Each structure stands twice: as C-alpha cells, then as structure tokens.
Amino acid sequence: MNKPKIFLTAALILAASSCTQRSASDRKHSLSNETFFATDTRQNLINHPNAKYGGIYAYRNTAIEGAEGTVYIYPEADGDLMFYLNKCIGDPSYRRAIIDGRITLQDGKGTFRESHFDKTKPDCVLHFYFGENAITVVQEEECDCNFMENIFVNDRFERVSNEIPQKYTISNRPIFFDQWQKDAKITTDIKQSTFTDTRDGQTYKTVTIGTQTWMAENLNYVVGTNYCYENSALHCQAYGRLYSWGTALRACPDGWRLPDLEDWRQLIETVKNQQRHDFEKSRISSGYAFNGLSGITLKSETGWYRAPCNTLVRGTDDWGFSALPAGARNKDGDFRGIGTHAYWWVADEDGEWAGKNTSMTYEHQWIWESYANKASGYSVRCIKCEQEEGEAVMPSQNFVGKWGDEHSHITIWNIFDDEIDFSWYDAMRYSAIGIAKIEGNKIAFIARGGGEDSDDSETPYTATGTMHFTQNGIILTVEKTDNPLIRTGQYTYPEKQMNN
C-alpha cells in the first residue's frame, strides 16, 4: 500500500487527552490553539489565597543517572490550580512522564484523576501535597497514566521560583497558561438533533455543519459483512460496527448515504474557514502555516489514547462530530487500533480490490486520505441526502448508461419527462426491470424480477424505494421487497461504465 496522502494539516497547541466526559465549565480550560487572549488576570491571581502555591518546582535524584523533573503550578482566578509535570529518567531522556491538568485544592491537598481510554485499565490518579516550599506528588498504585514503561511519579519537588509561570514548552512550542483562563473553543455554526433508524429502532445523534448533515455517531446497523471489534458487542455499542466496503455502500438508512471524498473535503473546508474567521486576528506568529484545526476539532474529547510525549493533539469536539477511535479489522481477520485510530469508508473506489477511506490517529492533528482492501472492516459515518425543496425533477440525459461493474450494476435505459426506465442486476442474487417516477419531492421506483423466464428466481418478486442522482453517481434505496436475497437499504453506484 502506498503511503497515505495528507489532505489537511494544522498548526495547534493542545493539552493531553482526557478520557472522562468534562462539563462545560471544565472545557474552558482546554488548550486548542496558539492564541494570546487579551486579558489581564495577573493581579487577580497574585492576590488570590492560592497564589502562594504558584511557581516552578523541581527535583533531581542523584542516585539515578539523568533523573530529574519539573512541575509548573498556575493558580486560576477561581481558586483551582493548573499544573504541568515533566519527569524523565536517563540521559538523554530514555523514559518520560508528561502530564498536565487541573486540580481542586483543599487544605493544601489536591487530587488529579483521569480515566483511561481502555476501560479495562485503572484510572490515572495523582495526589498533590503542598508544603510551604515544596510539593510531594504521589501516584496511586496500579493506576495507569500512559507514562513510558517503568516510570512512575512518587517524588518531592522543591520550589525553585516563586514567580507564577506564564508558559511551559513542549516540542519547542510554547503552552501559555493564560490561555486556560478563556474559552478556547471556537464559535461554531452547528445544529444538533437525533435520527431514529426505523430498520432497528436505534437512535443516532446528528449534526449539521455548514450545509451538510452528518450522523454524529458511527453506524451500528446489522447488515451484510459486518463485525464488532474483537467480536465484542460492547465495542459495537460504544464505537459502532466495522463493515466491508461493499456492505458500507448500502448500510445507511433511507435518506442517508455513504459519503464520498468530496463530502469529507467540503466538511473540512467548512471547519477550516470557520476557524480562520474566528482566530485569524488573535493568533500569534508561530512559524507554522494556519491550515485549520479540523483533525482536532472533529475528534471526540474522550476515548483517544494520550501519547506520553505528545500533548498537542487532544480532541476538542467543537463541532459535535465526535469522531471516535473505533479501530479496524484487517482483511485477514486481525483487529487493530481501537483507542488510537479511526477509519471510515467512503464511496470512492481505488481499482477493483480497494476502496478509499478517511482516517484519524491519536498522535496527529491531520485527517488522512488513503485506501484499503475492500474486505477490511472500517467504520461508517452516514451523511444525509440533499433534499430539494418543492417537487423533484428528472435527472439529465447524462445519467443514461450503466453504473457499477459487471457483477453489480444499474442501467438507465431511458429518461423521459415523466418516467425513467432501468434494469437492476446482481450476478449472484437478482435481475430486475423497473420504472421510476416523480412523487412529490422524491423519485420513487418499482422493480420486478423472477418468473419462469428469469435466471435468478422462478418466483416473481418486486422491490420498491427511491432513486437519488448526485454528481458522483446513483443511489438506490430499497424500502420494501419480497425477495429475501435483496436487502433493504442503500445501494450506491458511483461510477459510470458505459453509455447506451
């Protein structure tokens, strides 16, 4: 497989990923960009009772070569404390523990707790004990903070500076504590709702971003070739199902479809443009191109693994898209990537054996475009079909011809003012002839097959539903059928093979 192509980059600064659902008041402390905020809270912080704990603390363990650490403490106006802790062992840093977060202080004691993305592992729990000029940090036994192997935080840090720190640096990029005082979430133009799939009664969150309406959850409908990660029903409930490419094309419910690459690119462009409008005047000059934060702002806030040495890619879910790392199933049956990678099929193909996809990873802010064997198991995010107001119109004559491949296709024979003549074929299951007509704001069809002269069934059968014509192909949605070999749902034919 060729190296995936990046079609989106971003310049951003983010704190480590949290694996617990934060309240709206907590979210204001997320870091999501390298922006200075024009607020002077310095004097207020200095006058606050907890300001006495602010400063920089450090330790050096002479018994272990290269063992050292630093804790930055920043008192907030509401009395809580923000911290950044960096401990390393070995010279150069062979093993590191990096973590930041927010603690509520009471009587000189505070606790930081963060749930692990893998629910089978214990939470990360750190206890902070503040003295006059020192902090003792105690990591609970058996807790898992995603630190590097064989490194723990159980240390006393002596104060080396009384000055309230302005920033700390990760990967040569500055993180400014002042940013944590303001709501760094962007102003987004979204509309959230729900949709109930009448096929099985499941209800999905939806979100309208710009002119597009997406499901805000991965599809979990049982159809065709589908899998639960590691064959666990709990994973299906949390992350949705993994589908083969062929099944993904027809898995979405009526009125919805599998998006293509252009749909994803439009989503990304909408997100980028909104971010550019909100942040262009206030962002600092960092030497990095500002191409949007799409890979971050579309990620869910929870569920993603936090890389021990990379706290720059936390999901903020500003748009309510809630991209989750559902992982994937390889064509040979191996599962991989839950908690770290997200893959979604798109309607585009890459040759006979490969389908295209988009993806995100825990360690990057980018959205990737790639391809994989059609037998692989990837997630499905459905996008709502565009609904024209008023009465539907007949498609242009450009749609006359065969759409699909030799094994499965729909052929549009004639497009008249009031009727479409077509045939519908699948080499292993059915062969039918149908007509479609305008009914209000949709194009409805009825197809008939079977009988004595049929190769696929001696029993006559019918299928009814709707046709949708897009710039990228034809979507046939079967609503009812009495042929058990025809499944209800969407059938997408994205490529025109020939003209008649």
Stockholm file with secondary structure:
# STOCKHOLM 1.0

chainA/1-500         MNKPKIFLTAALILAASSCTQRSASDRKHSLSNETFFATDTRQNLINHPNAKYGGIYAYRNTAIEGAEGTVYIYPEADGDLMFYLNKCIGDPSYRRAIIDGRITLQDGKGTFRESHFDKTKPDCVLHFYFGENAITVVQEEECDCNFMENIFVNDRFERVSNEIPQKYTISNRPIFFDQWQKDAKITTDIKQSTFTDTRDGQTYKTVTIGTQTWMAENLNYVVGTNYCYENSALHCQAYGRLYSWGTALRACPDGWRLPDLEDWRQLIETVKNQQRHDFEKSRISSGYAFNGLSGITLKSETGWYRAPCNTLVRGTDDWGFSALPAGARNKDGDFRGIGTHAYWWVADEDGEWAGKNTSMTYEHQWIWESYANKASGYSVRCIKCEQEEGEAVMPSQNFVGKWGDEHSHITIWNIFDDEIDFSWYDAMRYSAIGIAKIEGNKIAFIARGGGEDSDDSETPYTATGTMHFTQNGIILTVEKTDNPLIRTGQYTYPEKQMNN
#=GR chainA/1-500 SS CCCCEECCCCCCCCCCCCCSCCCHHHHTTCCCSSBCCCCCCHHHHHHSGGGGGCEEEEEEETTSTTEEEEEEEEECTTSCEEEEEEEEETTTTSEEEEEEEEEEEETTEEEEEECCSSTTSCCEEEEEEECSSEEEEEECTTCCCCCCTTCCCEEEEEEEECSCCCEEEETTEEEEGGGGGSCCSCCCCEEEEEEECTTTCCEEEEEEETTEEEESSCCCCCCSSEECGGGCHHHHHHHCCEECHHHHTTTSCTTEECCCHHHHHHHHHHHHHHHHHHHTTTBCCCSSCCCCCHHHHTBCSSSCCCCTTCCSCCCCCTTSCCBCCEEEECTTSCEEEETTEEEEEEEEESSSSEEEEEEEETTCSCCEEEEEETTSBBBCCCEECCCCSSSCCCCCGGGCEEEECSSEEEEEEEECSSCEEEEEEETTTEEEEEEEEEETTEEEEEEEECSTTCSSCSSCEEEEEEEEEETTEEEEEEEEESCTTSCSEEEEECCEEECC
#=GC SS_cons         CCCCEECCCCCCCCCCCCCSCCCHHHHTTCCCSSBCCCCCCHHHHHHSGGGGGCEEEEEEETTSTTEEEEEEEEECTTSCEEEEEEEEETTTTSEEEEEEEEEEEETTEEEEEECCSSTTSCCEEEEEEECSSEEEEEECTTCCCCCCTTCCCEEEEEEEECSCCCEEEETTEEEEGGGGGSCCSCCCCEEEEEEECTTTCCEEEEEEETTEEEESSCCCCCCSSEECGGGCHHHHHHHCCEECHHHHTTTSCTTEECCCHHHHHHHHHHHHHHHHHHHTTTBCCCSSCCCCCHHHHTBCSSSCCCCTTCCSCCCCCTTSCCBCCEEEECTTSCEEEETTEEEEEEEEESSSSEEEEEEEETTCSCCEEEEEETTSBBBCCCEECCCCSSSCCCCCGGGCEEEECSSEEEEEEEECSSCEEEEEEETTTEEEEEEEEEETTEEEEEEEECSTTCSSCSSCEEEEEEEEEETTEEEEEEEEESCTTSCSEEEEECCEEECC
//
